[in-house]
Amino acid sequence: MIKVEEKKEPRVCQGDILKDIEFIEYAVEKDGKIEISKILFPLVIVLSQDCDLQQDFNNRQDKTSLNQDKYLISVIVAPIYNLEHVYRGEHLSELGLSMSPINHNTSKTENKFLRNNQNPRYHFLEFSKVPIVDSVIDFKHYFTVNIRYLDLLKQTSFVCKVSELYRESISQRFAYFLSRIGLPELK
Amino acid sequence: MSDDNLFSPEYSPTSTTEKSTTIHEKEEGKESEGASFDDELKQYGISKPRRIMIKAILSND
């Protein structure tokens, strides 16, 4: 079970869970025609370090600041998928992608690893106070979002915020996932 | 498909429904706000990520 807070802070925070966030795949303009492809993620979680987000907010608020040294360009987020969809490997089926299924039987090792957060790629989320289905963060699918876009969108897209300690745990696991080293099997 | 390739290189932009319009038109295919919240089930996280295509023609105004 994960602890969340429903109070919305004025700035983007680490651990914020936001709905309907867009990722721009590409934007092309040619001969007066524009084509933009974007993916709409129903739920994402903010993974950027909270101190960086705080400093960005303070720097932007401070009109007397001599520079924009603490500005962030973008915020790291990762998608949150419905656990049942992940079990069937169908969570990206709307994008035409098929993912490896995971055994839904809770007595099986593969499932236990997922739920106990022993699979480095995923982080299992079970909510109590907010109406979010059992979910999984997929660290492999992280992407970035423009900070100003996210700041504006937060006003209408904020769902809840993962509480401190729990959000640090997620952040630590994400950092481990990014820095993992796969050693080749020596023969 | 390898799970290292999130976006298929074979994906064709013309494979989705498209309609040329002026730059002032909004994107098509987007549901109303709160699309990720299922009103019937009263829960978030029911729906899956989906792709939205925008095609427009720049006006000469």
gemmi code that builds the backbone of each chain (N, CA, C; Angstrom):
import gemmi

chains = {
    "A": [
        ("MET", (0.852, -1.187, 0.000), (0.000, 0.000, 0.000), (0.890, 1.240, 0.000)),
        ("ILE", (0.512, 2.211, -0.767), (1.310, 3.423, -0.864), (0.533, 4.591, -0.266)),
        ("LYS", (1.274, 5.477, 0.379), (0.638, 6.624, 1.024), (0.660, 7.828, 0.087)),
        ("VAL", (-0.477, 8.463, -0.061), (-0.549, 9.618, -0.949), (-1.186, 10.792, -0.214)),
        ("GLU", (-0.969, 11.968, -0.795), (-1.592, 13.183, -0.276), (-2.449, 13.780, -1.379)),
        ("GLU", (-3.572, 14.301, -1.008), (-4.475, 14.846, -2.014), (-4.371, 16.350, -2.144)),
        ("LYS", (-3.614, 16.969, -1.271), (-3.455, 18.426, -1.334), (-2.525, 18.775, -2.490)),
        ("LYS", (-2.934, 19.760, -3.279), (-2.148, 20.152, -4.440), (-1.251, 21.335, -4.099)),
        ("GLU", (0.062, 21.129, -4.277), (1.011, 22.216, -4.063), (0.988, 23.146, -5.280)),
        ("PRO", (1.419, 24.402, -5.117), (1.396, 25.326, -6.252), (2.407, 24.988, -7.336)),
        ("ARG", (3.424, 24.201, -7.010), (4.433, 23.858, -8.008), (4.395, 22.356, -8.287)),
        ("VAL", (5.104, 21.962, -9.364), (5.257, 20.543, -9.686), (6.176, 19.911, -8.640)),
        ("CYS", (5.790, 18.781, -8.104), (6.565, 18.112, -7.054), (6.928, 16.693, -7.472)),
        ("GLN", (8.030, 16.228, -6.939), (8.383, 14.821, -7.112), (7.271, 13.979, -6.488)),
        ("GLY", (6.866, 12.952, -7.234), (5.802, 12.113, -6.698), (4.407, 12.529, -7.118)),
        ("ASP", (4.287, 13.658, -7.790), (2.981, 14.085, -8.303), (2.477, 13.036, -9.281)),
        ("ILE", (1.230, 12.675, -9.143), (0.591, 11.797, -10.120), (-0.380, 12.665, -10.907)),
        ("LEU", (-0.162, 12.705, -12.208), (-0.930, 13.589, -13.081), (-1.633, 12.769, -14.156)),
        ("LYS", (-2.774, 13.259, -14.597), (-3.545, 12.538, -15.606), (-3.428, 13.214, -16.970)),
        ("ASP", (-3.612, 12.395, -17.992), (-3.690, 12.882, -19.377), (-2.522, 13.783, -19.763)),
        ("ILE", (-1.341, 13.226, -19.718), (-0.121, 13.955, -20.078), (0.318, 13.515, -21.473)),
        ("GLU", (0.646, 14.497, -22.299), (1.017, 14.217, -23.682), (2.528, 14.115, -23.851)),
        ("PHE", (2.920, 13.165, -24.691), (4.311, 13.043, -25.120), (4.329, 13.246, -26.627)),
        ("ILE", (5.142, 14.209, -27.089), (5.220, 14.485, -28.522), (6.198, 13.509, -29.162)),
        ("GLU", (5.689, 12.649, -30.041), (6.570, 11.723, -30.752), (7.356, 12.464, -31.816)),
        ("TYR", (6.645, 13.238, -32.628), (7.319, 14.048, -33.628), (6.399, 15.162, -34.088)),
        ("ALA", (7.013, 16.207, -34.619), (6.272, 17.323, -35.221), (7.046, 17.716, -36.475)),
        ("VAL", (6.364, 17.614, -37.609), (7.022, 17.868, -38.883), (6.240, 18.908, -39.664)),
        ("GLU", (6.954, 19.823, -40.275), (6.326, 20.828, -41.144), (7.025, 20.770, -42.496)),
        ("LYS", (6.201, 20.617, -43.510), (6.781, 20.562, -44.851), (5.775, 21.089, -45.845)),
        ("ASP", (6.239, 21.995, -46.696), (5.390, 22.544, -47.758), (4.066, 23.073, -47.216)),
        ("GLY", (4.117, 23.717, -46.072), (2.908, 24.313, -45.517), (1.986, 23.356, -44.797)),
        ("LYS", (2.397, 22.108, -44.689), (1.577, 21.130, -43.960), (2.284, 20.737, -42.667)),
        ("ILE", (1.487, 20.627, -41.624), (2.032, 20.230, -40.321), (1.447, 18.891, -39.916)),
        ("GLU", (2.298, 18.037, -39.405), (1.842, 16.753, -38.858), (2.496, 16.557, -37.499)),
        ("ILE", (1.651, 16.319, -36.503), (2.131, 16.108, -35.139), (1.570, 14.789, -34.627)),
        ("SER", (2.460, 13.987, -34.073), (2.018, 12.736, -33.467), (2.334, 12.797, -31.978)),
        ("LYS", (1.345, 12.526, -31.158), (1.590, 12.550, -29.726), (0.866, 11.384, -29.055)),
        ("ILE", (1.418, 10.986, -27.926), (0.821, 9.918, -27.145), (0.238, 10.516, -25.874)),
        ("LEU", (-0.974, 10.152, -25.596), (-1.642, 10.631, -24.390), (-1.575, 9.544, -23.325)),
        ("PHE", (-0.863, 9.827, -22.233), (-0.750, 8.872, -21.138), (-1.790, 9.190, -20.063)),
        ("PRO", (-2.645, 8.221, -19.733), (-3.686, 8.480, -18.736), (-3.146, 8.893, -17.370)),
        ("LEU", (-2.045, 8.277, -16.973), (-1.451, 8.609, -15.670), (0.073, 8.568, -15.766)),
        ("VAL", (0.723, 9.552, -15.174), (2.181, 9.541, -15.064), (2.556, 9.984, -13.655)),
        ("ILE", (3.806, 9.655, -13.273), (4.318, 10.105, -11.989), (5.585, 10.913, -12.234)),
        ("VAL", (5.749, 11.999, -11.493), (6.923, 12.853, -11.630), (8.084, 12.234, -10.864)),
        ("LEU", (9.213, 12.066, -11.559), (10.382, 11.429, -10.956), (11.536, 12.387, -10.701)),
        ("SER", (11.505, 13.561, -11.291), (12.608, 14.511, -11.078), (12.777, 14.801, -9.596)),
        ("GLN", (14.020, 15.043, -9.211), (14.326, 15.325, -7.813), (13.590, 16.572, -7.331)),
        ("ASP", (13.009, 16.496, -6.150), (12.177, 17.581, -5.657), (12.984, 18.855, -5.410)),
        ("CYS", (14.249, 18.698, -5.036), (15.072, 19.886, -4.805), (15.266, 20.660, -6.109)),
        ("ASP", (15.427, 19.932, -7.214), (15.555, 20.584, -8.520), (14.266, 21.295, -8.893)),
        ("LEU", (13.139, 20.668, -8.606), (11.846, 21.270, -8.918), (11.601, 22.506, -8.048)),
        ("GLN", (12.001, 22.416, -6.804), (11.856, 23.549, -5.892), (12.722, 24.726, -6.357)),
        ("GLN", (13.968, 24.428, -6.723), (14.886, 25.479, -7.166), (14.397, 26.122, -8.458)),
        ("ASP", (13.861, 25.309, -9.353), (13.310, 25.855, -10.597), (12.165, 26.811, -10.279)),
        ("PHE", (11.290, 26.383, -9.403), (10.139, 27.215, -9.024), (10.602, 28.527, -8.383)),
        ("ASN", (11.548, 28.438, -7.462), (12.037, 29.640, -6.770), (12.715, 30.605, -7.735)),
        ("ASN", (13.512, 30.039, -8.631), (14.240, 30.869, -9.599), (13.261, 31.613, -10.519)),
        ("ARG", (12.225, 30.936, -10.922), (11.234, 31.547, -11.808), (10.399, 32.591, -11.076)),
        ("GLN", (10.163, 32.366, -9.808), (9.352, 33.303, -9.027), (10.133, 34.565, -8.683)),
        ("ASP", (11.454, 34.410, -8.545), (12.301, 35.506, -8.100), (12.603, 36.452, -9.263)),
        ("LYS", (11.898, 37.566, -9.308), (12.082, 38.523, -10.399), (13.378, 39.309, -10.275)),
        ("THR", (14.001, 39.219, -9.116), (15.261, 39.948, -8.914), (16.471, 39.065, -9.214)),
        ("SER", (16.229, 37.836, -9.594), (17.334, 36.914, -9.832), (18.210, 37.414, -10.977)),
        ("LEU", (19.518, 37.263, -10.805), (20.459, 37.749, -11.808), (20.589, 36.799, -12.995)),
        ("ASN", (20.160, 35.558, -12.783), (20.256, 34.598, -13.884), (19.163, 33.544, -13.757)),
        ("GLN", (19.159, 32.624, -14.716), (18.172, 31.525, -14.715), (18.880, 30.186, -14.529)),
        ("ASP", (19.912, 30.238, -13.706), (20.780, 29.075, -13.550), (20.050, 27.829, -13.061)),
        ("LYS", (19.028, 28.004, -12.281), (18.335, 26.859, -11.681), (17.104, 26.426, -12.491)),
        ("TYR", (16.912, 27.040, -13.641), (15.782, 26.647, -14.473), (15.972, 25.205, -14.949)),
        ("LEU", (14.894, 24.461, -14.929), (14.874, 23.153, -15.575), (14.280, 23.334, -16.973)),
        ("ILE", (14.712, 22.506, -17.895), (14.125, 22.527, -19.227), (12.942, 21.574, -19.282)),
        ("SER", (13.121, 20.443, -18.632), (12.054, 19.462, -18.657), (12.031, 18.662, -17.357)),
        ("VAL", (10.952, 17.943, -17.185), (10.728, 17.136, -15.991), (10.665, 15.672, -16.403)),
        ("ILE", (11.316, 14.825, -15.610), (11.270, 13.388, -15.895), (9.988, 12.809, -15.308)),
        ("VAL", (9.277, 12.078, -16.139), (8.072, 11.376, -15.669), (8.121, 9.952, -16.198)),
        ("ALA", (7.315, 9.100, -15.595), (7.184, 7.727, -16.092), (5.705, 7.369, -16.092)),
        ("PRO", (5.295, 6.564, -17.064), (3.878, 6.203, -17.139), (3.491, 5.215, -16.042)),
        ("ILE", (2.255, 5.319, -15.628), (1.662, 4.386, -14.667), (0.623, 3.582, -15.433)),
        ("TYR", (0.808, 2.272, -15.431), (-0.087, 1.399, -16.179), (-0.987, 0.596, -15.251)),
        ("ASN", (-2.139, 0.272, -15.770), (-3.086, -0.589, -15.069), (-2.468, -1.984, -14.895)),
        ("LEU", (-2.436, -2.465, -13.671), (-1.786, -3.756, -13.375), (-2.378, -4.895, -14.206)),
        ("GLU", (-3.688, -4.910, -14.353), (-4.337, -5.987, -15.110), (-3.905, -5.968, -16.574)),
        ("HIS", (-3.752, -4.764, -17.116), (-3.291, -4.641, -18.500), (-1.847, -5.129, -18.623)),
        ("VAL", (-1.030, -4.810, -17.610), (0.376, -5.236, -17.619), (0.471, -6.753, -17.537)),
        ("TYR", (-0.349, -7.372, -16.707), (-0.359, -8.839, -16.606), (-0.544, -9.463, -17.983)),
        ("ARG", (-1.445, -8.890, -18.765), (-1.750, -9.468, -20.087), (-0.821, -8.950, -21.166)),
        ("GLY", (0.057, -8.004, -20.811), (0.966, -7.435, -21.811), (0.243, -6.552, -22.813)),
        ("GLU", (-0.915, -6.020, -22.418), (-1.753, -5.267, -23.353), (-1.815, -3.772, -23.035)),
        ("HIS", (-0.968, -3.311, -22.121), (-1.116, -1.923, -21.677), (-0.791, -0.904, -22.758)),
        ("LEU", (-0.089, -1.335, -23.814), (0.195, -0.417, -24.921), (-0.467, -0.880, -26.220)),
        ("SER", (-1.519, -1.650, -26.081), (-2.191, -2.196, -27.265), (-2.798, -1.097, -28.141)),
        ("GLU", (-3.187, 0.015, -27.540), (-3.753, 1.122, -28.319), (-2.697, 1.765, -29.220)),
        ("LEU", (-1.428, 1.503, -28.904), (-0.326, 2.015, -29.723), (0.163, 0.952, -30.695)),
        ("GLY", (-0.520, -0.164, -30.708), (-0.117, -1.241, -31.605), (1.067, -2.034, -31.098)),
        ("LEU", (1.324, -1.961, -29.787), (2.474, -2.645, -29.209), (2.020, -3.753, -28.269)),
        ("SER", (2.725, -4.884, -28.366), (2.443, -6.016, -27.499), (3.622, -6.203, -26.560)),
        ("MET", (3.350, -6.292, -25.263), (4.420, -6.400, -24.272), (4.430, -7.796, -23.655)),
        ("SER", (5.531, -8.155, -23.026), (5.625, -9.475, -22.410), (4.632, -9.573, -21.254)),
        ("PRO", (3.810, -10.632, -21.241), (2.867, -10.772, -20.131), (3.582, -11.184, -18.849)),
        ("ILE", (2.912, -10.941, -17.748), (3.438, -11.337, -16.435), (2.369, -12.195, -15.767)),
        ("ASN", (2.795, -13.286, -15.194), (1.856, -14.215, -14.571), (1.002, -13.506, -13.524)),
        ("HIS", (-0.314, -13.577, -13.643), (-1.198, -12.864, -12.723), (-1.418, -13.632, -11.427)),
        ("ASN", (-0.925, -14.883, -11.387), (-1.095, -15.702, -10.186), (-0.160, -15.184, -9.096)),
        ("THR", (-0.742, -14.722, -8.001), (0.047, -14.066, -6.952), (0.948, -15.036, -6.193)),
        ("SER", (0.781, -16.331, -6.444), (1.658, -17.292, -5.765), (2.895, -17.607, -6.601)),
        ("LYS", (2.906, -17.142, -7.823), (4.047, -17.396, -8.702), (5.171, -16.391, -8.448)),
        ("THR", (6.393, -16.845, -8.627), (7.573, -16.025, -8.352), (7.577, -14.733, -9.150)),
        ("GLU", (7.253, -14.846, -10.426), (7.268, -13.664, -11.299), (6.330, -12.582, -10.767)),
        ("ASN", (5.178, -13.013, -10.322), (4.191, -12.075, -9.796), (4.649, -11.500, -8.464)),
        ("LYS", (5.219, -12.352, -7.612), (5.718, -11.894, -6.299), (6.821, -10.859, -6.481)),
        ("PHE", (7.707, -11.116, -7.444), (8.806, -10.189, -7.710), (8.257, -8.822, -8.092)),
        ("LEU", (7.216, -8.831, -8.913), (6.614, -7.577, -9.349), (6.005, -6.845, -8.164)),
        ("ARG", (5.185, -7.543, -7.384), (4.461, -6.902, -6.280), (5.371, -6.496, -5.127)),
        ("ASN", (6.495, -7.214, -4.966), (7.443, -6.883, -3.894), (8.527, -5.928, -4.361)),
        ("ASN", (8.355, -5.414, -5.574), (9.334, -4.464, -6.131), (10.744, -5.048, -6.163)),
        ("GLN", (10.803, -6.303, -6.585), (12.101, -6.941, -6.770), (12.475, -7.005, -8.248)),
        ("ASN", (11.565, -6.546, -9.107), (11.865, -6.426, -10.536), (12.317, -4.983, -10.762)),
        ("PRO", (13.597, -4.784, -11.138), (14.132, -3.410, -11.212), (13.365, -2.491, -12.161)),
        ("ARG", (12.713, -3.081, -13.149), (12.070, -2.259, -14.170), (10.756, -1.645, -13.690)),
        ("TYR", (10.102, -2.305, -12.761), (8.751, -1.873, -12.391), (8.668, -1.447, -10.925)),
        ("HIS", (7.660, -0.614, -10.654), (7.333, -0.291, -9.267), (5.831, -0.444, -9.094)),
        ("PHE", (5.462, -1.339, -8.206), (4.058, -1.661, -7.976), (3.426, -0.626, -7.057)),
        ("LEU", (2.212, -0.206, -7.419), (1.484, 0.788, -6.616), (0.104, 0.256, -6.268)),
        ("GLU", (-0.185, 0.244, -4.975), (-1.515, -0.133, -4.513), (-2.031, 1.038, -3.678)),
        ("PHE", (-3.120, 1.627, -4.119), (-3.624, 2.837, -3.491), (-4.761, 2.528, -2.535)),
        ("SER", (-4.904, 3.394, -1.520), (-6.017, 3.209, -0.596), (-6.926, 4.441, -0.544)),
        ("LYS", (-6.370, 5.609, -0.412), (-7.175, 6.823, -0.226), (-7.746, 7.385, -1.509)),
        ("VAL", (-7.099, 7.108, -2.634), (-7.558, 7.668, -3.906), (-8.051, 6.547, -4.820)),
        ("PRO", (-9.010, 6.876, -5.687), (-9.599, 5.846, -6.562), (-8.744, 5.543, -7.786)),
        ("ILE", (-7.569, 4.995, -7.568), (-6.698, 4.569, -8.664), (-6.566, 3.061, -8.563)),
        ("VAL", (-6.706, 2.395, -9.702), (-6.596, 0.931, -9.729), (-5.177, 0.506, -9.371)),
        ("ASP", (-5.001, -0.739, -8.982), (-3.654, -1.277, -8.753), (-2.839, -1.043, -10.022)),
        ("SER", (-1.651, -0.483, -9.846), (-0.906, 0.003, -11.006), (0.567, -0.343, -10.935)),
        ("VAL", (1.248, -0.093, -12.034), (2.681, -0.366, -12.134), (3.345, 0.804, -12.843)),
        ("ILE", (4.431, 1.313, -12.283), (5.259, 2.292, -12.985), (6.249, 1.497, -13.819)),
        ("ASP", (6.411, 1.855, -15.074), (7.412, 1.212, -15.922), (8.558, 2.195, -16.115)),
        ("PHE", (9.669, 1.944, -15.421), (10.805, 2.862, -15.494), (11.426, 2.904, -16.890)),
        ("LYS", (11.312, 1.844, -17.622), (11.916, 1.791, -18.953), (11.259, 2.801, -19.890)),
        ("HIS", (10.030, 3.143, -19.634), (9.282, 4.034, -20.509), (9.288, 5.486, -20.034)),
        ("TYR", (10.288, 5.859, -19.259), (10.336, 7.235, -18.791), (10.461, 8.186, -19.984)),
        ("PHE", (9.965, 9.388, -19.812), (10.138, 10.418, -20.826), (10.157, 11.759, -20.114)),
        ("THR", (10.393, 12.819, -20.876), (10.424, 14.135, -20.242), (9.325, 15.018, -20.820)),
        ("VAL", (8.916, 15.956, -20.011), (7.856, 16.887, -20.383), (8.342, 18.294, -20.084)),
        ("ASN", (8.032, 19.211, -20.960), (8.408, 20.610, -20.737), (7.880, 21.093, -19.387)),
        ("ILE", (8.754, 21.742, -18.613), (8.396, 22.139, -17.251), (7.230, 23.136, -17.225)),
        ("ARG", (7.217, 24.050, -18.166), (6.156, 25.059, -18.152), (4.806, 24.449, -18.545)),
        ("TYR", (4.867, 23.517, -19.484), (3.648, 22.805, -19.902), (3.076, 22.045, -18.715)),
        ("LEU", (3.961, 21.361, -17.973), (3.509, 20.563, -16.846), (2.975, 21.451, -15.727)),
        ("ASP", (3.629, 22.584, -15.553), (3.201, 23.516, -14.514), (1.778, 24.012, -14.778)),
        ("LEU", (1.510, 24.331, -16.034), (0.173, 24.793, -16.407), (-0.843, 23.674, -16.282)),
        ("LEU", (-0.441, 22.498, -16.729), (-1.366, 21.373, -16.773), (-1.701, 20.852, -15.385)),
        ("LYS", (-0.794, 21.062, -14.452), (-1.002, 20.514, -13.103), (-2.313, 21.014, -12.495)),
        ("GLN", (-2.683, 22.230, -12.867), (-3.885, 22.833, -12.277), (-5.123, 21.986, -12.513)),
        ("THR", (-5.171, 21.329, -13.652), (-6.350, 20.514, -13.981), (-6.058, 19.021, -13.995)),
        ("SER", (-4.780, 18.651, -14.042), (-4.428, 17.240, -14.196), (-3.953, 16.558, -12.919)),
        ("PHE", (-3.829, 17.319, -11.857), (-3.321, 16.729, -10.607), (-4.316, 15.727, -10.045)),
        ("VAL", (-3.797, 14.537, -9.696), (-4.645, 13.500, -9.085), (-4.302, 13.387, -7.601)),
        ("CYS", (-3.013, 13.195, -7.305), (-2.551, 13.100, -5.924), (-1.032, 13.155, -5.936)),
        ("LYS", (-0.425, 13.119, -4.760), (1.033, 13.115, -4.668), (1.465, 11.991, -3.742)),
        ("VAL", (2.441, 11.220, -4.206), (2.977, 10.156, -3.355), (3.735, 10.804, -2.206)),
        ("SER", (3.495, 10.329, -1.012), (4.091, 10.935, 0.183), (5.593, 10.711, 0.236)),
        ("GLU", (6.232, 11.606, 1.008), (7.677, 11.468, 1.195), (7.973, 10.085, 1.766)),
        ("LEU", (9.150, 9.646, 1.579), (9.653, 8.305, 1.898), (9.204, 7.323, 0.810)),
        ("TYR", (7.902, 7.274, 0.524), (7.430, 6.404, -0.555), (7.934, 6.936, -1.896)),
        ("ARG", (7.887, 8.259, -2.081), (8.352, 8.818, -3.355), (9.879, 8.700, -3.453)),
        ("GLU", (10.579, 8.793, -2.320), (12.027, 8.620, -2.331), (12.390, 7.190, -2.695)),
        ("SER", (11.584, 6.266, -2.241), (11.809, 4.861, -2.575), (11.670, 4.652, -4.082)),
        ("ILE", (10.650, 5.258, -4.664), (10.442, 5.149, -6.108), (11.614, 5.790, -6.844)),
        ("SER", (12.003, 6.962, -6.398), (13.098, 7.689, -7.035), (14.405, 6.907, -6.959)),
        ("GLN", (14.642, 6.302, -5.810), (15.868, 5.529, -5.638), (15.879, 4.326, -6.576)),
        ("ARG", (14.750, 3.677, -6.692), (14.667, 2.501, -7.578), (14.817, 2.909, -9.036)),
        ("PHE", (14.285, 4.083, -9.392), (14.432, 4.585, -10.762), (15.906, 4.864, -11.049)),
        ("ALA", (16.583, 5.487, -10.095), (18.004, 5.795, -10.270), (18.808, 4.508, -10.425)),
        ("TYR", (18.459, 3.498, -9.647), (19.140, 2.212, -9.770), (18.891, 1.605, -11.141)),
        ("PHE", (17.641, 1.673, -11.613), (17.303, 1.108, -12.914), (18.133, 1.762, -14.017)),
        ("LEU", (18.258, 3.079, -13.966), (19.026, 3.789, -14.997), (20.510, 3.474, -14.933)),
        ("SER", (21.012, 3.226, -13.741), (22.452, 3.043, -13.591), (22.868, 1.581, -13.561)),
        ("ARG", (21.935, 0.673, -13.749), (22.257, -0.750, -13.680), (23.253, -1.118, -14.790)),
        ("ILE", (24.064, -2.088, -14.486), (25.058, -2.557, -15.455), (24.783, -4.021, -15.735)),
        ("GLY", (24.545, -4.316, -16.992), (24.322, -5.701, -17.357), (25.635, -6.330, -17.784)),
        ("LEU", (26.121, -7.262, -17.014), (27.390, -7.899, -17.348), (27.169, -9.018, -18.335)),
        ("PRO", (28.058, -9.112, -19.311), (27.896, -10.206, -20.289), (28.246, -11.528, -19.630)),
        ("GLU", (27.611, -12.543, -20.154), (27.887, -13.874, -19.627), (29.165, -14.383, -20.264)),
        ("LEU", (30.188, -14.621, -19.441), (31.460, -15.096, -19.971), (31.424, -16.593, -20.198)),
        ("LYS", (31.894, -16.991, -21.346), (31.892, -18.436, -21.658), (33.280, -19.012, -21.624)),
    ],
    "B": [
        ("MET", (8.299, -8.117, -31.087), (9.041, -6.850, -31.178), (9.846, -6.635, -29.903)),
        ("SER", (11.091, -6.215, -30.046), (11.938, -5.973, -28.890), (11.333, -4.873, -28.043)),
        ("ASP", (11.405, -5.068, -26.698), (10.814, -4.026, -25.860), (11.758, -2.843, -25.740)),
        ("ASP", (12.895, -2.872, -26.479), (13.746, -1.695, -26.497), (13.241, -0.688, -27.510)),
        ("ASN", (12.371, -1.093, -28.430), (11.831, -0.193, -29.431), (10.388, 0.113, -29.076)),
        ("LEU", (10.216, 1.180, -28.305), (8.871, 1.531, -27.878), (8.038, 1.959, -29.059)),
        ("PHE", (8.668, 2.716, -29.981), (7.908, 3.229, -31.108), (8.369, 2.502, -32.358)),
        ("SER", (7.448, 1.824, -32.999), (7.791, 0.985, -34.127), (8.337, 1.812, -35.273)),
        ("PRO", (9.506, 1.431, -35.833), (10.029, 2.170, -36.995), (9.158, 1.996, -38.221)),
        ("GLU", (8.306, 0.946, -38.166), (7.425, 0.713, -39.306), (6.155, 1.544, -39.225)),
        ("TYR", (5.971, 2.276, -38.136), (4.737, 3.031, -37.967), (4.597, 4.062, -39.069)),
        ("SER", (3.443, 4.074, -39.700), (3.210, 5.025, -40.777), (2.258, 6.096, -40.302)),
        ("PRO", (2.586, 7.361, -40.457), (1.697, 8.436, -40.011), (0.345, 8.393, -40.690)),
        ("THR", (0.282, 7.759, -41.841), (-0.980, 7.755, -42.563), (-1.865, 6.593, -42.164)),
        ("SER", (-1.424, 5.809, -41.190), (-2.202, 4.635, -40.816), (-3.382, 4.980, -39.933)),
        ("THR", (-3.440, 6.192, -39.402), (-4.568, 6.596, -38.562), (-5.504, 7.478, -39.362)),
        ("THR", (-6.658, 7.717, -38.830), (-7.633, 8.574, -39.496), (-7.085, 9.986, -39.592)),
        ("GLU", (-7.129, 10.570, -40.762), (-6.572, 11.900, -40.910), (-7.514, 12.809, -41.664)),
        ("LYS", (-7.403, 14.068, -41.360), (-8.239, 15.050, -42.038), (-7.467, 16.342, -42.093)),
        ("SER", (-7.245, 16.860, -43.279), (-6.531, 18.111, -43.398), (-7.449, 19.253, -43.029)),
        ("THR", (-6.926, 20.207, -42.319), (-7.731, 21.344, -41.919), (-6.798, 22.512, -41.708)),
        ("THR", (-7.329, 23.653, -41.346), (-6.479, 24.794, -41.106), (-5.786, 24.654, -39.768)),
        ("ILE", (-4.763, 25.470, -39.586), (-3.969, 25.383, -38.366), (-4.807, 25.736, -37.151)),
        ("HIS", (-5.920, 26.395, -37.336), (-6.719, 26.836, -36.212), (-7.630, 25.762, -35.654)),
        ("GLU", (-7.721, 24.629, -36.366), (-8.566, 23.551, -35.881), (-7.865, 22.809, -34.748)),
        ("LYS", (-8.612, 22.252, -33.808), (-8.059, 21.465, -32.729), (-7.770, 20.068, -33.226)),
        ("GLU", (-6.945, 19.331, -32.468), (-6.650, 17.955, -32.862), (-7.898, 17.102, -32.780)),
        ("GLU", (-7.944, 16.089, -33.608), (-9.077, 15.183, -33.571), (-8.702, 13.954, -32.772)),
        ("GLY", (-9.689, 13.235, -32.336), (-9.451, 11.977, -31.630), (-9.250, 12.143, -30.148)),
        ("LYS", (-9.242, 13.363, -29.650), (-9.016, 13.552, -28.214), (-10.352, 13.584, -27.503)),
        ("GLU", (-10.458, 12.841, -26.432), (-11.700, 12.807, -25.667), (-11.793, 14.050, -24.783)),
        ("SER", (-12.915, 14.213, -24.152), (-13.097, 15.358, -23.277), (-12.141, 15.269, -22.098)),
        ("GLU", (-11.968, 16.380, -21.388), (-11.056, 16.405, -20.253), (-11.417, 15.352, -19.236)),
        ("GLY", (-10.398, 14.821, -18.582), (-10.652, 13.782, -17.601), (-10.822, 12.444, -18.264)),
        ("ALA", (-10.155, 12.264, -19.388), (-10.349, 11.033, -20.146), (-9.856, 9.820, -19.388)),
        ("SER", (-8.945, 10.008, -18.464), (-8.394, 8.860, -17.777), (-9.241, 8.449, -16.588)),
        ("PHE", (-10.237, 9.225, -16.228), (-11.086, 8.879, -15.096), (-12.366, 8.259, -15.622)),
        ("ASP", (-12.639, 7.053, -15.196), (-13.830, 6.361, -15.651), (-14.983, 6.719, -14.723)),
        ("ASP", (-15.930, 7.471, -15.239), (-17.027, 7.947, -14.395), (-17.892, 6.813, -13.881)),
        ("GLU", (-18.018, 5.769, -14.695), (-18.886, 4.666, -14.292), (-18.252, 3.877, -13.147)),
        ("LEU", (-16.964, 3.611, -13.297), (-16.286, 2.801, -12.283), (-15.710, 3.666, -11.169)),
        ("LYS", (-15.763, 4.978, -11.368), (-15.236, 5.915, -10.371), (-13.777, 5.618, -10.063)),
        ("GLN", (-12.998, 5.371, -11.094), (-11.603, 5.078, -10.864), (-10.709, 5.661, -11.953)),
        ("TYR", (-9.479, 6.003, -11.542), (-8.449, 6.384, -12.495), (-7.693, 5.135, -12.923)),
        ("GLY", (-7.084, 5.234, -14.077), (-6.195, 4.162, -14.510), (-6.880, 3.038, -15.251)),
        ("ILE", (-8.078, 3.303, -15.721), (-8.794, 2.268, -16.463), (-8.323, 2.210, -17.902)),
        ("SER", (-8.069, 3.374, -18.466), (-7.766, 3.436, -19.897), (-6.284, 3.251, -20.174)),
        ("LYS", (-5.973, 3.046, -21.452), (-4.604, 2.814, -21.899), (-4.081, 4.039, -22.644)),
        ("PRO", (-2.765, 4.180, -22.731), (-2.199, 5.257, -23.554), (-2.662, 5.114, -25.002)),
        ("ARG", (-2.881, 6.266, -25.662), (-3.289, 6.209, -27.056), (-2.625, 7.336, -27.834)),
        ("ARG", (-2.602, 7.121, -29.161), (-1.914, 8.073, -30.033), (-2.925, 9.060, -30.606)),
        ("ILE", (-2.500, 10.307, -30.714), (-3.326, 11.347, -31.330), (-2.529, 11.975, -32.458)),
        ("MET", (-3.139, 12.036, -33.615), (-2.490, 12.655, -34.771), (-3.148, 13.993, -35.071)),
        ("ILE", (-2.314, 14.949, -35.365), (-2.824, 16.244, -35.794), (-2.248, 16.538, -37.164)),
        ("LYS", (-3.132, 16.815, -38.078), (-2.674, 17.227, -39.405), (-3.348, 18.542, -39.731)),
        ("ALA", (-2.578, 19.467, -40.194), (-3.150, 20.783, -40.479), (-2.399, 21.433, -41.623)),
        ("ILE", (-3.079, 22.375, -42.234), (-2.459, 23.147, -43.310), (-2.286, 24.566, -42.817)),
        ("LEU", (-1.077, 25.059, -42.951), (-0.826, 26.421, -42.518), (-1.571, 27.385, -43.421)),
        ("SER", (-2.258, 28.308, -42.797), (-2.980, 29.297, -43.597), (-2.012, 30.386, -44.033)),
        ("ASN", (-2.387, 31.094, -45.070), (-1.527, 32.147, -45.592), (-1.935, 33.525, -45.118)),
        ("ASP", (-2.697, 33.566, -44.033), (-3.182, 34.858, -43.519), (-2.046, 35.738, -42.991)),
    ],
}
model = gemmi.Model(1)
for chain_id, residues in chains.items():
    chain = gemmi.Chain(chain_id)
    for i, (resn, *xyz) in enumerate(residues, 1):
        res = gemmi.Residue()
        res.name, res.seqid = resn, gemmi.SeqId(i, " ")
        for name, pos in zip(("N", "CA", "C"), xyz):
            atom = gemmi.Atom()
            atom.name, atom.element = name, gemmi.Element(name[0])
            atom.pos, atom.b_iso = gemmi.Position(*pos), 0.0
            res.add_atom(atom)
        chain.add_residue(res)
    model.add_chain(chain)
structure = gemmi.Structure()
structure.add_model(model)
structure.setup_entities()
